[in-house]
Amino acid sequence: MVGPPNETPDPNSKLDTLRQLFHKPKPNPLRITCVGAGAWGSVFTALLQDTYGHLHHKLHLRIWRRVGRTVDRATAEHLFDTITANETVLRRLLRGCAYLKYVEARLGDRTLYADEILRDGFCLNMIDTPICPLEVVTDLREAVLEADIVINGLPSTETRAVFEEIGLYWKERKNVSFPVIVSLAKGIEAELGDVPRILTPTQMIHRATGVPMENILYLGGPNIASEIYNREYANARICGAEKWRKPLAKFLRQPHFVVWDNGDLVTHEVMGGLKNVYAIGAGMVAALTNESATSKSVYFAHCTSEMIFITHLLTEEPEKLAGPLLADTYVTLLKGRNAWYGQMLAKGELSLDMGDSIKGKGMIQGVSAVKAFYELLSQPSISVLHPEEKKPVAPVELCPILQTLYSILITREFPSQAILQALRDETMKDPRERIEIAQSHAFYIPSLLGEISDP
């Protein structure tokens, strides 16, 4: 049933429509599992639970996370403060006889586990924002074996390994069609073979599981997980084959969370990873200049010009990506974890030796993205003509901000202050010139996002 204009069809009819597409008979629920319980994966699952959870005879919704992750004392204290500050959450825990364990953990008399608190509606990476209670599974085989839809809520750096394991379990599926996978991961790897190319999480999943690319989609947008769960207005795009993206866009759409659809899967996915690269530098600049609006705008001009240049390398129609890329970049610079990470590095409150998986934040995917983009764009086999020197150079030679971030984060040759030195370098080109170069030269290299071979 289609509702009146500007109204969202009721959940029951939307779920029935999706069930029909999966040919689910009445006694059998549609099975959706989210793999990975970071902030976005947990919120995404919670949004579905809030909308469709009462239709449990038609939908079985679960989330998988690894067992054994403990909650330290400081986080338990923080969690207790969150509980006592929210009357609705406090009453829910009291009714469910779950409150006492949080008191004991606050006093140091009990150890809490991440999967345990997630069942009560608390994500370890987002303690300040309680969500609804979720059905949590810690056995990966049990979680995915019969799933119709799998949500990839893992960081890009963990996607390959987990889905290789999932692929083994799916070989046990008998006379069952391939599941549909919706990946939320933003990140890339560089595949540096004879023909260097980008490898995205959806492509990793395809290789690891054998699921056809037409059954794998990407959902992304300018989203902060906690704000979306608190019903701040947001939008996203689900990208992939038309057969699945259009019905899933309708199924996921809510009054405060508008989901559009687009057929350009890999390019949108890569752009979701690209903005994380430059968000780290933005955080550094903000911290090093005491939040100087002028300095941040100078950095923004340079980083957007490099992103525009890179998009001209990756796609034949880069202008179609300008809006989504800038919107995603903007929200990440304002409040994303990658910008926060850059700030903490520059302030000395974090160090690179602590790794890129940070307590209370999860995986900082921009670090691996810096490495991947730098290494890919450094390959001599994908050279471009230097506009002034009139000789072939690696594309990274025209991306000084990316070069600087690589020297700070990966090779560790320079401290965070090097990002300001790069901006103040008298030889730094006007960012307008880099944009003009990108728009006036045929830089598009199709092989960078070329088709991957079947597993």
C-alpha positions as CSV (number, residue, x, y, z in Angstrom):
1,M,0.0,0.0,0.0
2,V,1.3,3.4,-0.9
3,G,0.6,6.2,1.5
4,P,-0.6,9.8,0.7
5,P,2.1,12.2,-0.6
6,N,4.8,13.1,2.0
7,E,3.7,10.2,4.3
8,T,5.5,7.0,4.9
9,P,3.6,3.8,4.4
10,D,2.9,1.9,7.6
11,P,5.5,-0.6,8.7
12,N,3.3,-3.6,8.3
13,S,2.7,-2.9,4.6
14,K,6.4,-2.0,3.9
15,L,7.5,-5.3,5.6
16,D,4.9,-7.3,3.6
17,T,6.2,-5.8,0.4
18,L,9.8,-6.8,1.2
19,R,8.7,-10.3,2.4
20,Q,7.0,-10.9,-1.0
21,L,10.2,-10.0,-2.8
22,F,12.0,-12.7,-0.7
23,H,9.2,-15.1,-1.3
24,K,8.7,-15.6,2.4
25,P,5.6,-17.8,3.2
26,K,3.4,-16.6,6.1
27,P,4.8,-18.9,8.9
28,N,8.4,-17.9,8.2
29,P,9.9,-14.6,9.3
30,L,12.2,-12.5,7.2
31,R,15.6,-12.8,8.9
32,I,17.8,-9.8,9.1
33,T,21.2,-9.9,10.9
34,C,23.6,-7.1,11.4
35,V,27.3,-8.2,11.6
36,G,29.2,-5.8,13.8
37,A,28.1,-3.7,16.7
38,G,29.8,-0.4,16.4
39,A,27.9,2.8,16.7
40,W,26.4,2.9,13.2
41,G,25.7,-0.9,13.1
42,S,24.0,-0.7,16.5
43,V,21.9,2.3,15.6
44,F,21.0,1.0,12.2
45,T,19.7,-2.2,13.9
46,A,17.9,-0.3,16.6
47,L,16.1,1.9,14.0
48,L,14.8,-1.3,12.4
49,Q,13.9,-2.7,15.8
50,D,12.0,0.5,16.8
51,T,10.1,0.4,13.5
52,Y,9.4,-3.3,12.9
53,G,10.1,-5.0,16.3
54,H,6.4,-5.3,17.1
55,L,6.0,-7.4,13.9
56,H,8.2,-10.2,15.3
57,H,6.0,-12.9,13.7
58,K,7.1,-11.5,10.3
59,L,10.6,-10.3,11.1
60,H,13.5,-11.8,13.1
61,L,16.1,-9.1,13.7
62,R,19.4,-9.8,15.4
63,I,22.9,-8.3,15.8
64,W,26.2,-10.2,16.1
65,R,29.2,-9.0,18.1
66,R,32.2,-10.9,19.4
67,V,31.9,-12.4,22.9
68,G,34.3,-11.5,25.7
69,R,34.9,-7.8,25.3
70,T,34.8,-6.4,28.9
71,V,33.6,-2.9,30.0
72,D,36.3,-1.2,32.1
73,R,35.6,0.5,35.4
74,A,35.6,4.1,34.0
75,T,33.2,3.2,31.2
76,A,30.9,1.4,33.7
77,E,30.8,4.6,35.8
78,H,30.0,6.6,32.8
79,L,27.3,4.2,31.8
80,F,25.8,4.3,35.2
81,D,25.6,8.1,35.0
82,T,23.9,7.8,31.6
83,I,21.3,5.4,33.1
84,T,20.5,7.5,36.1
85,A,20.2,10.7,34.0
86,N,17.5,9.1,31.8
87,E,14.2,8.2,33.6
88,T,12.8,6.1,30.8
89,V,15.9,4.0,30.6
90,L,16.1,3.7,34.4
91,R,12.5,2.5,34.7
92,R,13.1,0.0,31.8
93,L,16.1,-1.5,33.6
94,L,14.2,-1.7,36.9
95,R,11.2,-3.4,35.3
96,G,13.6,-5.9,33.7
97,C,15.5,-6.5,36.9
98,A,18.7,-5.4,35.1
99,Y,19.5,-2.3,37.1
100,L,21.4,-3.9,40.0
101,K,24.2,-5.2,37.8
102,Y,25.0,-1.6,36.7
103,V,25.1,-0.5,40.3
104,E,27.5,-3.4,41.0
105,A,29.7,-2.5,38.0
106,R,29.7,1.1,39.1
107,L,31.1,0.0,42.5
108,G,33.6,-2.3,40.9
109,D,32.0,-5.4,42.2
110,R,31.0,-6.8,38.8
111,T,32.4,-7.0,35.3
112,L,30.1,-6.1,32.4
113,Y,30.5,-7.3,28.9
114,A,29.9,-5.5,25.6
115,D,27.4,-8.1,24.3
116,E,25.6,-8.0,27.7
117,I,25.0,-4.2,27.7
118,L,24.0,-4.2,24.1
119,R,21.1,-6.5,25.0
120,D,20.1,-3.8,27.4
121,G,20.4,-1.1,24.8
122,F,23.9,0.3,25.2
123,C,26.5,0.4,22.5
124,L,30.1,0.3,23.9
125,N,31.1,3.0,21.3
126,M,28.2,5.3,22.1
127,I,27.6,5.1,25.9
128,D,26.0,8.6,26.0
129,T,23.1,7.5,23.7
130,P,21.0,4.7,24.9
131,I,19.2,2.7,22.2
132,C,16.5,0.1,22.4
133,P,17.3,-3.4,23.7
134,L,18.5,-5.7,20.9
135,E,18.7,-9.5,20.4
136,V,22.4,-10.2,20.4
137,V,24.1,-13.3,19.0
138,T,27.7,-14.1,19.7
139,D,27.9,-17.2,17.5
140,L,28.7,-16.0,14.0
141,R,27.4,-19.2,12.3
142,E,24.1,-19.0,14.2
143,A,23.8,-15.3,13.3
144,V,24.2,-15.6,9.5
145,L,23.4,-19.2,8.4
146,E,19.7,-18.6,7.6
147,A,19.8,-14.8,7.2
148,D,17.9,-13.3,4.2
149,I,19.5,-9.9,4.7
150,V,22.9,-9.3,6.3
151,I,24.0,-5.7,7.3
152,N,27.7,-5.2,7.3
153,G,28.4,-3.0,10.3
154,L,32.0,-3.9,10.5
155,P,34.9,-1.5,9.9
156,S,36.4,-2.0,6.4
157,T,39.6,-3.3,8.0
158,E,37.7,-6.2,9.5
159,T,35.3,-6.9,6.7
160,R,37.4,-9.3,4.7
161,A,38.3,-11.7,7.5
162,V,34.8,-11.9,9.0
163,F,33.1,-12.5,5.7
164,E,35.6,-15.2,4.7
165,E,34.4,-17.0,7.8
166,I,30.8,-16.3,6.8
167,G,31.4,-17.6,3.3
168,L,32.3,-21.0,4.8
169,Y,29.0,-21.1,6.7
170,W,27.0,-20.1,3.7
171,K,28.4,-23.1,1.8
172,E,26.1,-25.2,4.2
173,R,23.0,-23.4,2.9
174,K,21.1,-26.0,0.8
175,N,18.6,-24.9,-1.9
176,V,18.6,-21.4,-0.5
177,S,19.1,-18.3,-2.7
178,F,22.0,-15.9,-2.0
179,P,21.3,-13.5,0.8
180,V,21.2,-9.7,0.2
181,I,24.0,-7.8,1.9
182,V,23.9,-4.1,2.8
183,S,27.3,-2.7,3.7
184,L,27.7,0.3,5.9
185,A,31.5,0.3,5.9
186,K,33.4,3.3,4.7
187,G,37.0,2.5,3.7
188,I,39.1,1.0,1.0
189,E,42.2,-1.1,0.4
190,A,44.7,-0.6,-2.4
191,E,45.4,-3.7,-4.5
192,L,48.9,-3.1,-5.9
193,G,49.2,-5.7,-8.7
194,D,50.1,-5.3,-12.3
195,V,46.9,-3.2,-12.6
196,P,46.7,-1.2,-9.4
197,R,43.1,-0.7,-8.2
198,I,40.8,0.1,-5.3
199,L,39.1,-2.7,-3.4
200,T,36.0,-1.7,-1.5
201,P,34.2,-3.5,1.3
202,T,31.4,-4.7,-1.0
203,Q,34.0,-6.1,-3.4
204,M,35.8,-7.8,-0.4
205,I,32.5,-9.4,0.5
206,H,31.9,-10.6,-3.0
207,R,35.3,-12.2,-3.1
208,A,35.0,-13.8,0.3
209,T,31.5,-15.2,0.0
210,G,30.8,-15.7,-3.7
211,V,27.6,-13.6,-3.3
212,P,26.9,-11.9,-6.7
213,M,27.6,-8.1,-6.7
214,E,23.9,-7.6,-7.7
215,N,23.0,-8.8,-4.2
216,I,25.5,-6.5,-2.4
217,L,24.6,-2.9,-1.7
218,Y,26.2,0.1,0.1
219,L,24.4,2.5,2.3
220,G,26.0,5.8,3.3
221,G,25.5,9.4,3.8
222,P,26.3,12.4,6.0
223,N,25.3,10.7,9.2
224,I,26.3,10.8,12.8
225,A,24.9,7.6,14.5
226,S,23.8,9.1,17.8
227,E,22.0,12.0,16.1
228,I,20.1,9.7,13.8
229,Y,18.9,7.6,16.7
230,N,17.8,10.8,18.5
231,R,15.7,11.6,15.5
232,E,17.7,14.4,14.0
233,Y,16.7,14.7,10.3
234,A,19.1,12.9,8.0
235,N,19.4,11.3,4.6
236,A,21.4,8.5,3.0
237,R,21.8,6.7,-0.3
238,I,21.5,3.0,-0.8
239,C,23.5,2.1,-3.9
240,G,23.5,-1.1,-6.0
241,A,21.3,-3.1,-8.3
242,E,17.8,-1.7,-9.0
243,K,16.1,-5.0,-8.0
244,W,17.1,-4.6,-4.4
245,R,18.0,-0.9,-3.8
246,K,14.6,0.5,-4.6
247,P,12.5,-1.8,-2.3
248,L,15.2,-1.5,0.4
249,A,15.2,2.2,0.2
250,K,11.4,2.2,0.8
251,F,11.8,-0.3,3.6
252,L,14.5,1.7,5.4
253,R,12.9,5.1,4.9
254,Q,11.5,6.9,7.9
255,P,10.2,10.4,8.4
256,H,13.5,11.6,10.0
257,F,15.7,9.3,7.9
258,V,15.2,9.7,4.2
259,V,16.9,7.0,2.0
260,W,17.4,7.7,-1.7
261,D,18.7,5.1,-4.1
262,N,21.5,5.2,-6.8
263,G,23.0,2.7,-9.1
264,D,26.6,3.8,-8.7
265,L,27.7,1.4,-6.0
266,V,31.5,1.4,-5.9
267,T,32.1,5.1,-6.6
268,H,29.8,6.2,-3.7
269,E,31.5,3.6,-1.5
270,V,35.0,5.0,-2.4
271,M,33.9,8.5,-1.7
272,G,32.7,7.5,1.7
273,G,36.2,6.4,2.4
274,L,37.9,9.4,0.8
275,K,36.4,12.0,3.1
276,N,37.8,10.1,6.2
277,V,41.3,10.8,4.8
278,Y,40.9,14.5,4.9
279,A,38.8,14.6,8.1
280,I,41.8,13.6,10.2
281,G,43.8,16.5,8.8
282,A,40.9,18.9,9.5
283,G,40.9,17.8,13.2
284,M,44.6,18.5,13.4
285,V,44.3,21.9,11.9
286,A,41.4,22.8,14.3
287,A,43.4,21.7,17.4
288,L,46.7,23.4,16.3
289,T,45.1,26.7,15.5
290,N,42.7,26.9,18.5
291,E,39.7,26.3,16.2
292,S,40.7,29.2,13.9
293,A,37.9,29.6,11.4
294,T,40.3,31.1,8.9
295,S,42.8,28.3,9.1
296,K,40.1,25.7,8.9
297,S,38.7,27.3,5.8
298,V,42.1,27.4,4.2
299,Y,42.5,23.6,4.9
300,F,39.0,22.9,3.6
301,A,39.8,24.7,0.3
302,H,42.9,22.6,-0.2
303,C,41.4,19.3,0.8
304,T,38.3,19.7,-1.3
305,S,40.4,20.5,-4.3
306,E,42.4,17.3,-3.8
307,M,39.2,15.3,-3.4
308,I,37.9,16.8,-6.6
309,F,41.1,15.9,-8.4
310,I,40.9,12.3,-7.1
311,T,37.3,12.0,-8.1
312,H,38.3,13.0,-11.7
313,L,40.8,10.1,-11.6
314,L,38.2,7.6,-10.4
315,T,35.0,8.4,-12.4
316,E,34.0,9.7,-15.8
317,E,31.3,11.9,-14.4
318,P,32.7,13.4,-11.1
319,E,30.3,16.3,-11.0
320,K,27.5,13.9,-10.0
321,L,29.4,13.1,-6.8
322,A,30.2,16.7,-5.7
323,G,27.1,17.1,-3.6
324,P,27.1,13.8,-1.7
325,L,30.9,13.9,-1.2
326,L,30.9,17.5,0.2
327,A,27.9,16.8,2.4
328,D,29.5,13.7,3.9
329,T,32.8,15.6,4.3
330,Y,31.1,18.5,6.0
331,V,29.4,16.4,8.7
332,T,32.6,14.4,9.3
333,L,34.6,17.5,9.8
334,L,32.0,18.9,12.2
335,K,31.5,15.8,14.4
336,G,32.9,12.6,13.0
337,R,35.3,10.3,14.8
338,N,38.1,10.8,12.2
339,A,38.2,14.6,12.8
340,W,38.1,13.9,16.6
341,Y,41.0,11.5,16.2
342,G,43.1,14.2,14.4
343,Q,42.3,16.7,17.2
344,M,43.4,14.3,19.9
345,L,46.6,13.4,18.1
346,A,47.5,17.1,17.7
347,K,46.7,17.8,21.3
348,G,48.8,14.9,22.4
349,E,45.9,13.2,24.1
350,L,46.3,10.2,21.8
351,S,49.4,8.8,20.2
352,L,49.9,6.7,17.0
353,D,51.3,3.9,19.1
354,M,47.8,3.4,20.6
355,G,46.6,2.1,17.2
356,D,43.6,3.1,15.2
357,S,41.0,1.3,17.3
358,I,40.1,3.7,20.1
359,K,38.2,3.1,23.3
360,G,34.7,4.6,23.2
361,K,35.1,5.5,19.5
362,G,35.8,2.2,17.6
363,M,37.9,2.0,14.5
364,I,39.3,5.2,13.0
365,Q,39.0,4.1,9.3
366,G,40.7,7.2,7.9
367,V,44.1,5.9,8.9
368,S,44.0,2.9,6.7
369,A,42.3,5.0,4.0
370,V,45.3,7.4,4.0
371,K,47.6,4.5,3.4
372,A,45.5,3.0,0.7
373,F,44.9,6.2,-1.3
374,Y,48.6,7.2,-1.0
375,E,50.0,3.9,-2.1
376,L,47.5,3.5,-4.9
377,L,48.1,7.0,-6.3
378,S,51.9,6.6,-6.0
379,Q,52.0,3.8,-8.5
380,P,54.1,4.7,-11.6
381,S,51.8,2.7,-13.8
382,I,49.0,5.2,-13.3
383,S,50.9,8.4,-14.0
384,V,49.3,11.6,-15.2
385,L,50.8,14.5,-17.1
386,H,52.0,17.2,-14.9
387,P,50.4,20.4,-16.2
388,E,53.5,22.6,-15.8
389,E,56.4,20.3,-16.1
390,K,54.7,18.4,-19.0
391,K,56.0,15.1,-17.9
392,P,54.3,12.0,-16.4
393,V,54.1,12.0,-12.6
394,A,52.3,9.8,-10.1
395,P,48.9,11.4,-9.2
396,V,49.9,11.7,-5.5
397,E,52.5,14.4,-6.6
398,L,49.5,16.7,-7.2
399,C,48.0,16.0,-3.7
400,P,50.3,17.6,-1.1
401,I,47.8,17.3,1.8
402,L,47.5,13.5,1.2
403,Q,51.3,13.3,1.1
404,T,51.6,15.1,4.4
405,L,49.0,13.0,6.1
406,Y,50.8,9.9,5.0
407,S,54.1,11.2,6.4
408,I,52.4,11.9,9.7
409,L,50.2,8.9,10.2
410,I,51.9,6.1,8.3
411,T,55.7,6.6,8.0
412,R,55.6,8.9,11.1
413,E,58.4,11.1,9.6
414,F,56.7,14.3,10.9
415,P,54.6,15.4,13.8
416,S,51.0,16.7,13.5
417,Q,52.3,20.2,13.1
418,A,53.5,19.3,9.6
419,I,49.9,19.8,8.4
420,L,50.2,23.5,9.1
421,Q,53.6,23.7,7.5
422,A,52.1,22.2,4.4
423,L,49.3,24.8,4.3
424,R,51.8,27.6,4.8
425,D,54.3,26.4,2.2
426,E,54.9,29.2,-0.2
427,T,55.1,26.8,-3.1
428,M,51.6,25.5,-2.4
429,K,49.4,26.0,-5.4
430,D,46.1,27.9,-5.3
431,P,43.5,25.2,-4.8
432,R,41.5,26.7,-7.6
433,E,44.3,25.8,-10.0
434,R,44.1,22.1,-9.0
435,I,40.4,22.1,-9.7
436,E,41.0,23.7,-13.1
437,I,43.6,21.1,-13.8
438,A,41.3,18.3,-13.0
439,Q,38.5,19.8,-15.1
440,S,40.6,20.6,-18.1
441,H,42.7,17.4,-18.4
442,A,41.6,13.8,-19.2
443,F,42.7,12.2,-15.9
444,Y,40.1,9.5,-15.7
445,I,41.7,6.1,-15.2
446,P,39.0,3.4,-15.6
447,S,41.2,0.6,-14.2
448,L,41.2,2.2,-10.7
449,L,37.6,1.1,-10.1
450,G,37.6,-1.7,-12.7
451,E,35.6,-4.8,-12.4
452,I,36.9,-7.5,-10.1
453,S,37.1,-11.1,-11.1
454,D,34.7,-13.7,-9.7
455,P,35.9,-15.6,-6.7
